[in-house]
């Protein structure tokens, strides 16, 4: 996703920030060289540079940044694409070199942008300058060698995560297989073993004594030093400043939104714990304690969809298995992607370009190491859009494809904006676009495209909502605490000695979960999640969940839907497509409340739409939990 960051290795998950360059860094990606001096090689200030800056100076500077960003951005994107789809020593070396130049140039531009802070500028110019200052995802200090050191650390962490080997039952098992096993196995001892071995990778040292944990601490120190040079309290405060709000106000806004949806999560947690207790007994799942993290059907306990067979209400089980239907109908990876494209086409969007099909990585190559983390890429600020996935024929990847394509259609919609505005209106928008589409993957939609033969009656709705809640509702506190932990790390509240302690304190507080075994200060369990060593900001995913339902509610109203919100699919609604595209085309050219209002009519993010969507399930959960002792 070529959002306001140059990182093209973005994705539904995954999007890494790309503003590591002058102005745009946010998903994972790249840029190209120019003759402009690096920060470490900047010439001595001239008399002209010491003079009071003018509006004309600011305009010239912005134009320079835009030109460099567009040119270097495409170069960097292509380097990053090759590295992500062909991981080896040489591609790691290339992306490290490109990252170094991107970071140095980003810091140089950000520092120069401060010269114009006191000028009375037109709104658009001021917005571009702020984008430049906030464009560096991890700002390296301007001193010589710092950018190269930071780039080397980040590349090393990413490569260590992607290529770390995990042994189980005497053989090395790919990460993707272990993730699937966490949702299928019901043996607590085996789940504990898999869970624990996964978390050995972040503390495993290489031949030079580096580990993800040690590198992460070095990265924090460098990024904080760079952020302070730019005028921010620390790198966490800098990240929070990207939301057209004061950093502290943004943190309060996150808490407000969490407060709106927390009652829904609490009821789900209480119900799931009781069901797990029936499965495993009091010794494994005490009813007065947080839930063991390895029992929730996911490597990080971030979503609980793997428990649907245990949690499905009696008599209201989902009447079809989407994975089975995809297999029975002869779907392969390409057909899944074609189906996702068909949804957007039904809204009136133009088909994907031929280059998408020629250049995307849709399935995992057998002959090399690749980054399987699903992501959407824009390599040239225009039409060279792609996805990178190791797609399997299953329900999860069917939904993930719809999500990733949402990034691509967003990228293409705002391609005529300045490169400084080619990103989501705020960090949550890009993630929410595809998430919104996934809510329209209703039984009615599946019947219309021929995947199922009959639409189940309303008696099955609780089962369908439970399935969705185990994914979307269960995710909410994890989506919130990931960056809360990082904010505490960047602020110095947590140190390497207390990284793990702080991590589990937040996970218990917000999620109500605990590790299956004691986890001391020597471990680095946050590093077991891709987005930590990958330095992908995570608040966007929490906001995306909120915006997903807010967008869906607005879309259903535009489409004229009058039934229950959870039964609405906007498939085929050209009216929704036109209004939707009007928001997408804005990119980040206006403050996010303006973009939000263009589609929903509201200038405030609102969690009430999510509660309304799940209201039938919430009522049912409250009935089931009556008399139980909830909380932890």
C-alpha positions in Angstrom: 0.0 0.0 0.0 1.6 3.1 -1.1 0.1 5.2 1.5 1.8 8.2 3.0 4.7 6.0 3.7 7.0 4.5 1.2 6.7 1.0 2.4 5.1 -1.2 -0.2 5.2 -4.3 1.8 2.0 -3.3 3.2 -1.0 -5.4 3.5 -4.1 -6.5 5.5 -2.5 -7.1 7.5 0.4 -5.8 6.7 1.4 -2.7 5.5 4.6 -1.3 6.6 5.1 2.4 6.7 6.8 4.0 3.8 7.3 7.5 4.7 10.8 6.5 5.4 11.4 8.9 2.5 10.8 12.4 2.3 7.2 12.2 2.5 5.6 9.0 2.1 6.3 6.0 4.3 3.7 3.7 5.6 3.3 0.2 4.1 6.6 -1.2 2.9 8.1 -0.1 -0.3 10.6 1.9 -2.1 12.1 4.9 -3.8 14.9 6.2 -6.2 18.1 8.0 -6.1 18.7 11.7 -7.0 21.7 13.9 -6.9 20.5 15.7 -3.7 23.0 15.4 -0.8 22.3 13.0 2.0 21.8 14.4 5.5 25.2 13.2 6.5 26.8 14.9 3.6 24.9 18.2 3.7 26.9 21.2 2.7 27.5 24.1 5.1 24.6 26.6 5.3 24.8 29.4 2.9 23.8 33.0 3.4 20.6 32.3 1.4 19.7 29.4 3.7 20.2 31.7 6.7 17.8 34.3 5.3 14.2 34.4 6.4 12.3 31.8 4.3 9.5 32.9 2.0 6.4 31.3 0.7 8.2 30.9 -2.7 11.0 29.1 -0.9 8.4 26.7 0.7 6.8 26.1 -2.7 10.2 25.3 -4.3 11.1 23.0 -1.4 7.8 21.1 -1.6 8.2 20.7 -5.4 11.7 19.3 -4.8 10.4 16.8 -2.3 7.5 15.7 -4.5 9.8 15.1 -7.5 12.4 13.2 -5.5 9.7 11.2 -3.7 8.0 10.1 -6.9 11.3 9.1 -8.6 13.0 7.5 -5.7 9.8 6.0 -4.5 9.4 3.8 -7.6 13.0 2.7 -7.4 12.7 1.8 -3.7 9.4 0.0 -4.2 10.9 -2.2 -6.9 13.9 -3.0 -4.7 11.6 -3.8 -1.8 9.4 -6.0 -4.0 12.3 -8.1 -5.2 13.5 -8.5 -1.6 10.1 -9.5 -0.3 9.6 -12.1 -3.1 13.2 -13.4 -3.2 14.8 -13.2 0.3 18.6 -13.8 0.2 21.8 -12.1 1.2 21.9 -9.9 -1.9 18.3 -8.7 -1.8 18.7 -7.9 1.9 21.8 -5.9 1.0 20.0 -4.0 -1.7 17.0 -3.1 0.5 19.3 -2.1 3.3 21.1 0.3 1.0 17.8 1.7 -0.3 16.5 2.0 3.3 19.6 3.9 4.3 19.2 6.5 1.5 15.5 6.7 2.1 15.9 7.3 5.8 18.8 9.9 5.4 16.8 11.8 2.8 13.6 11.7 4.9 15.4 13.1 7.9 17.0 15.8 5.7 13.7 16.8 4.3 11.9 16.7 7.6 14.5 18.9 9.2 14.4 21.4 6.3 10.6 21.5 6.5 10.9 23.0 10.0 12.3 26.1 8.5 8.8 27.1 7.4 7.0 26.5 10.7 6.4 30.2 11.3 5.3 31.1 7.8 1.6 31.9 7.1 1.0 29.5 4.3 -2.0 28.3 2.2 -3.7 25.3 3.8 -2.5 22.8 1.2 1.1 23.9 1.5 1.0 23.7 5.3 -0.5 20.2 5.0 2.2 19.0 2.7 4.9 20.3 5.0 3.4 18.5 7.9 3.3 15.3 5.8 7.0 15.8 5.1 7.9 16.2 8.8 5.8 13.2 9.8 6.8 11.1 6.8 9.7 9.3 8.4 8.4 6.1 10.0 11.5 5.6 12.1 13.6 8.8 12.0 17.3 8.2 12.2 19.5 10.9 13.8 21.1 13.2 11.3 24.7 12.3 12.5 26.8 10.4 10.0 26.2 6.7 9.9 23.0 6.7 12.0 20.7 6.1 9.0 22.8 3.2 7.8 22.9 1.6 11.2 19.1 1.9 11.6 18.5 0.5 8.1 20.8 -2.4 8.8 19.0 -3.2 12.1 15.6 -3.1 10.5 16.6 -5.3 7.7 18.2 -7.8 10.1 15.1 -7.9 12.3 12.8 -8.5 9.3 15.0 -11.2 7.8 15.4 -12.9 11.2 11.6 -13.0 11.7 10.8 -14.3 8.2 13.5 -16.9 8.0 13.7 -18.0 11.7 13.5 -21.8 11.9 11.1 -23.6 14.3 11.5 -27.3 15.0 8.6 -29.5 16.0 8.6 -33.3 16.3 12.1 -33.5 15.0 11.6 -31.5 11.8 11.5 -27.9 10.8 8.0 -26.6 10.3 7.1 -23.5 8.2 5.5 -20.7 10.1 2.4 -20.9 8.0 1.8 -24.5 9.0 2.3 -23.7 12.7 -0.3 -20.9 12.5 -2.8 -23.3 11.0 -2.0 -25.9 13.7 -2.8 -23.4 16.5 -6.4 -23.3 15.2 -6.8 -27.1 14.8 -5.1 -28.8 17.7 -7.0 -29.3 20.9 -4.1 -30.8 23.0 -3.0 -28.2 25.6 0.4 -29.7 25.9 1.1 -29.6 22.2 -0.4 -26.1 21.9 1.9 -24.9 24.7 4.9 -26.4 22.9 4.2 -24.8 19.6 3.4 -21.4 21.3 6.7 -21.5 23.2 8.9 -22.6 20.3 7.5 -19.8 18.1 8.7 -17.3 20.7 12.3 -18.6 20.8 13.0 -16.9 17.5 13.0 -13.3 18.8 15.7 -14.1 21.4 17.8 -16.4 19.2 21.2 -14.8 18.5 23.0 -14.9 15.2 26.7 -15.4 14.6 27.4 -11.8 15.6 25.4 -12.0 18.8 22.4 -10.1 17.5 18.8 -11.1 18.2 15.5 -9.4 17.4 15.3 -8.4 21.0 18.7 -6.8 21.2 18.2 -5.1 17.8 14.8 -3.8 18.8 16.4 -2.0 21.8 19.0 -0.4 19.5 16.3 0.6 17.1 14.3 2.3 19.8 17.3 4.4 20.9 18.1 5.5 17.4 14.4 6.3 16.5 13.9 8.3 19.6 17.1 10.3 19.0 15.9 11.1 15.5 12.3 12.0 16.6 13.6 14.4 19.2 15.7 16.1 16.6 12.5 16.7 14.7 10.8 18.2 17.8 8.8 15.3 19.1 9.0 13.9 22.6 9.8 10.4 21.3 9.0 8.2 18.3 5.7 7.1 19.8 4.5 10.7 20.1 5.6 11.3 16.5 3.5 8.3 15.3 0.4 9.7 17.2 0.9 13.1 15.6 -0.2 11.7 12.2 -3.9 11.9 13.0 -4.6 15.6 12.6 -4.7 15.7 16.4 -2.5 16.3 19.4 -0.7 13.1 20.4 -2.3 13.0 23.8 -5.7 13.8 22.3 -5.3 10.9 19.9 -4.5 8.5 22.7 -7.6 9.7 24.5 -9.7 9.2 21.3 -8.4 5.6 21.1 -9.6 5.0 24.7 -13.0 6.6 24.0 -13.6 4.3 21.1 -12.5 1.3 23.1 -15.0 2.3 25.8 -17.8 2.1 23.2 -17.0 -1.5 22.2 -15.6 -2.9 25.4 -18.9 -4.2 26.8 -19.3 -6.3 23.6 -15.8 -7.8 24.1 -16.4 -8.5 27.8 -19.5 -10.6 27.1 -17.7 -12.5 24.3 -14.7 -13.2 26.6 -16.9 -14.5 29.4 -18.8 -16.8 27.1 -15.7 -18.2 25.3 -13.9 -18.8 28.7 -16.9 -20.9 29.8 -16.9 -22.9 26.6 -13.1 -23.5 26.9 -13.7 -24.6 30.5 -16.1 -27.2 29.3 -13.6 -28.4 26.8 -10.5 -28.5 29.1 -11.7 -28.4 32.7 -10.9 -26.1 35.7 -7.2 -27.0 35.9 -6.5 -25.7 32.3 -9.2 -23.0 32.2 -10.1 -21.6 35.6 -13.3 -19.5 35.5 -11.8 -16.8 37.7 -8.6 -16.2 35.7 -7.5 -14.8 32.3 -7.6 -17.3 29.5 -4.4 -19.2 28.5 -3.2 -17.5 25.3 -2.4 -20.7 23.5 -5.9 -22.0 23.7 -7.7 -19.4 21.6 -7.0 -20.8 18.2 -4.5 -18.2 17.0 -0.7 -17.9 17.5 -1.1 -14.5 19.2 -4.7 -14.9 20.5 -5.5 -11.9 18.4 -8.5 -13.5 16.8 -10.4 -16.5 17.9 -12.0 -17.9 14.7 -10.2 -21.2 15.3 -12.6 -21.8 18.2 -15.8 -21.5 16.1 -16.5 -25.3 16.4 -16.4 -24.9 20.2 -18.2 -21.6 20.5 -20.9 -22.0 17.9 -24.4 -21.8 19.5 -26.2 -25.1 19.7 -28.6 -25.4 16.8 -27.3 -22.2 15.2 -24.1 -23.5 13.8 -23.0 -21.9 10.5 -24.8 -24.2 8.0 -22.0 -24.2 5.5 -18.2 -24.4 5.5 -16.9 -21.7 3.1 -13.5 -23.5 2.7 -15.3 -26.7 1.8 -17.5 -24.8 -0.7 -14.5 -23.2 -2.3 -12.8 -26.5 -2.8 -16.0 -28.2 -4.1 -16.6 -25.4 -6.6 -13.1 -25.9 -8.0 -11.6 -22.6 -6.8 -7.9 -22.0 -7.1 -5.9 -19.0 -5.9 -6.4 -17.1 -9.1 -10.1 -17.6 -9.1 -10.3 -16.3 -5.5 -8.6 -13.1 -6.7 -10.8 -12.8 -9.7 -13.9 -13.1 -7.4 -12.6 -10.3 -5.3 -12.1 -8.2 -8.4 -15.6 -9.0 -9.4 -17.0 -7.5 -6.2 -15.4 -4.2 -6.9 -16.4 -4.3 -10.5 -20.0 -4.7 -9.3 -19.7 -1.4 -7.5 -18.6 0.3 -10.8 -14.9 0.2 -10.4 -12.7 -0.4 -13.5 -11.1 -3.8 -13.8 -7.6 -4.4 -12.5 -4.8 -3.7 -15.0 -3.3 -6.6 -16.9 0.0 -5.9 -15.2 -1.6 -6.8 -11.9 -2.1 -10.4 -13.1 1.4 -10.5 -14.7 3.4 -9.2 -11.7 1.5 -10.1 -8.5 2.7 -13.0 -6.3 -0.5 -14.8 -5.7 0.9 -18.2 -4.6 4.0 -19.2 -2.8 7.0 -20.0 -5.0 8.6 -23.4 -4.2 12.2 -22.5 -5.0 13.0 -19.6 -2.6 12.4 -17.7 0.6 9.6 -15.1 0.4 7.6 -12.9 2.8 4.2 -14.7 2.8 2.6 -11.9 4.9 -0.3 -10.8 2.7 0.2 -7.2 1.4 -0.9 -4.8 -1.3 1.6 -2.8 -3.3 1.6 0.3 -5.5 5.0 0.5 -7.2 4.8 3.5 -9.4 2.2 5.9 -7.8 -0.2 5.0 -10.6 -1.2 1.7 -12.2 1.4 -0.8 -11.2 -0.6 -2.2 -8.3 -0.1 -5.8 -7.1 -0.8 -8.1 -4.2 1.8 -10.4 -2.6 0.2 -13.5 -1.0 0.9 -17.2 -0.4 -2.8 -17.8 -1.2 -4.5 -21.0 -0.1 -8.0 -22.1 -1.0 -9.7 -21.4 2.3 -12.2 -19.0 3.8 -9.6 -16.8 5.5 -7.7 -16.2 2.3 -11.0 -15.6 0.4 -11.7 -12.7 2.8 -8.0 -11.6 2.9 -8.0 -11.2 -0.9 -11.0 -8.9 -0.7 -9.2 -6.9 1.9 -5.9 -6.6 0.0 -7.7 -5.6 -3.2 -9.3 -2.8 -1.2 -5.9 -1.3 -0.7 -5.2 -1.6 -4.4 -8.4 0.2 -5.4 -7.7 2.9 -2.9 -4.2 3.3 -4.2 -5.5 3.7 -7.7 -8.3 6.1 -6.8 -5.9 8.7 -5.4 -3.2 8.4 -8.0 -3.8 11.9 -9.3 -3.1 13.5 -5.9 0.3 14.8 -4.9 2.6 11.9 -3.8 2.5 13.5 -0.4 -1.3 12.8 -0.2 -1.2 9.3 -1.8 -2.2 7.5 1.4 -5.3 6.9 3.5 -7.1 9.8 5.1 -5.8 8.4 8.4 -4.0 5.2 9.3 -7.2 3.3 9.8 -8.8 4.1 6.5 -6.7 1.9 4.3 -7.3 -1.1 6.4 -11.0 -0.4 6.8 -11.7 -0.3 3.0 -11.2 -4.0 2.4 -12.6 -4.8 5.9 -15.8 -3.1 4.9 -16.1 -5.1 1.8 -15.7 -8.3 3.8 -18.9 -7.5 5.7 -20.7 -7.8 2.4 -19.6 -11.4 2.1 -23.0 -12.5 3.4 -24.8 -15.7 2.6 -26.9 -13.7 0.1 -23.6 -12.7 -1.7 -22.2 -16.2 -1.6 -25.5 -17.5 -3.2 -25.4 -14.8 -5.8 -21.9 -15.8 -7.0 -22.8 -19.5 -6.8 -20.8 -20.6 -3.8 -23.8 -21.8 -1.8 -27.2 -23.0 -3.0 -29.5 -21.8 -0.2 -29.4 -18.7 2.1 -29.9 -19.9 5.7 -32.9 -18.5 7.6 -32.7 -16.1 10.5 -32.4 -18.9 13.0 -28.7 -19.2 11.9 -27.9 -15.6 12.3 -26.4 -16.0 15.8 -24.1 -18.6 14.5 -22.9 -16.4 11.7 -22.5 -13.4 14.0 -20.5 -15.5 16.5 -18.2 -16.6 13.7 -17.6 -12.9 12.8 -17.3 -11.8 16.4 -14.6 -14.4 17.1 -12.6 -12.6 14.4 -13.5 -8.9 14.6 -14.6 -8.3 18.2 -12.0 -10.6 19.7 -9.3 -8.6 17.8 -10.2 -5.2 19.3 -8.1 -5.1 22.5 -5.1 -6.7 20.8 -5.3 -4.0 18.1 -5.3 -1.4 20.8 -2.6 -2.7 23.1 0.1 -3.3 20.4 0.8 0.3 20.1 0.1 1.1 23.7 3.0 -1.2 24.5 5.2 0.6 21.9 4.3 4.0 23.2 5.5 2.9 26.6 8.7 1.5 25.1 9.4 4.7 23.1 8.6 6.9 26.1 11.1 5.0 28.3 8.4 3.7 30.7 9.4 0.2 29.6 13.1 -0.8 29.2 14.6 -4.0 27.7 14.5 -5.5 31.2 10.7 -4.9 31.4 9.7 -5.3 27.8 8.0 -8.7 28.5 6.6 -7.7 31.9 4.9 -4.7 30.3 3.7 -6.7 27.4 1.8 -9.3 29.6 0.5 -6.6 31.9 -1.3 -5.0 28.9 -2.5 -8.3 27.5 -4.0 -9.2 30.8 -5.5 -5.8 31.3 -7.1 -5.4 27.9 -7.5 -9.0 26.6 -7.9 -11.0 29.7 -5.3 -13.5 28.7 -2.2 -15.0 30.2 0.8 -16.9 28.9 0.7 -20.7 29.2 4.1 -20.8 31.0 6.0 -18.3 33.0 7.7 -15.6 30.8 10.7 -13.9 32.4 12.5 -10.8 31.4 14.9 -12.8 29.2 12.1 -13.3 26.6 10.8 -10.9 24.0 7.3 -12.1 23.3 6.2 -9.0 21.4 8.8 -9.9 18.8 6.8 -13.0 18.0 4.4 -10.8 16.1 5.5 -9.6 12.6 4.5 -6.0 13.1 6.8 -5.4 16.1 10.2 -6.2 14.4 8.6 -4.9 11.1 7.8 -1.6 12.8 4.3 -1.5 11.4 2.2 0.9 13.4 -0.8 -1.0 14.7 -3.4 1.5 15.9 -4.5 1.6 12.2 -5.9 -2.0 12.6 -7.9 -1.1 15.7 -9.3 2.0 14.0 -10.0 0.0 10.9 -12.3 -2.3 12.9 -14.2 0.7 14.1 -14.3 2.4 10.7 -15.2 -0.9 9.0 -18.6 -1.0 10.6 -19.1 2.7 10.4 -18.4 2.5 6.6 -20.7 -0.5 6.3 -23.6 1.1 8.1 -23.2 4.2 5.8 -23.0 2.0 2.7 -26.1 0.1 3.6 -28.0 3.3 4.1 -26.8 4.6 0.7 -27.9 1.3 -0.9 -31.4 1.6 0.7 -31.1 -1.5 2.9 -33.8 -1.7 5.5 -33.1 -5.1 7.2 -30.7 -6.1 10.0 -27.3 -4.5 9.5 -25.5 -7.9 9.6 -27.6 -9.2 6.6 -26.7 -6.3 4.3 -24.5 -6.8 1.3 -23.8 -3.8 -1.0 -22.6 -6.1 -3.8 -23.9 -4.6 -7.1 -24.7 -1.1 -5.7 -23.4 1.5 -8.1 -24.6 4.2 -5.8 -22.4 2.9 -3.0 -19.5 2.7 -5.5 -19.8 6.3 -6.6 -20.0 7.7 -3.1 -17.2 5.4 -1.9 -14.9 6.4 -4.7 -15.4 10.0 -4.0 -13.9 9.4 -0.5 -11.1 7.2 -1.9 -10.0 9.8 -4.4 -9.4 12.3 -1.6 -6.5 10.3 -0.2 -4.9 12.4 2.5 -5.5 15.8 0.8 -7.9 16.8 3.5 -8.0 16.1 7.3 -9.6 12.7 7.9 -12.8 14.0 9.3 -13.6 15.6 5.9 -13.0 12.3 4.1 -15.1 10.5 6.7 -17.9 12.9 6.3 -17.8 12.6 2.5 -18.9 9.0 2.8 -20.7 8.6 6.2 -21.9 12.1 6.8 -20.1 12.2 10.2 -16.8 13.8 11.1 -16.3 11.6 14.2 -15.2 8.0 14.3 -17.9 6.0 16.1 -17.9 2.5 17.6 -21.7 2.4 17.9 -22.1 1.0 14.4 -20.1 -2.1 15.4 -22.3 -2.6 18.5 -25.4 -2.2 16.4 -24.2 -4.8 13.9 -23.6 -7.3 16.7 -26.7 -6.4 18.8 -28.5 -9.7 18.3 -25.4 -11.6 19.4 -24.8 -9.2 22.3 -28.4 -9.9 23.6 -27.8 -13.6 23.2 -24.4 -13.5 25.0 -25.9 -11.6 27.9 -28.5 -14.3 28.3 -25.9 -17.1 28.2 -23.7 -15.3 30.7 -26.4 -14.7 33.2 -25.3 -16.0 36.6 -21.6 -16.3 35.5 -18.8 -14.4 37.1 -17.3 -12.5 34.3 -14.1 -10.5 34.3 -10.6 -11.6 35.3 
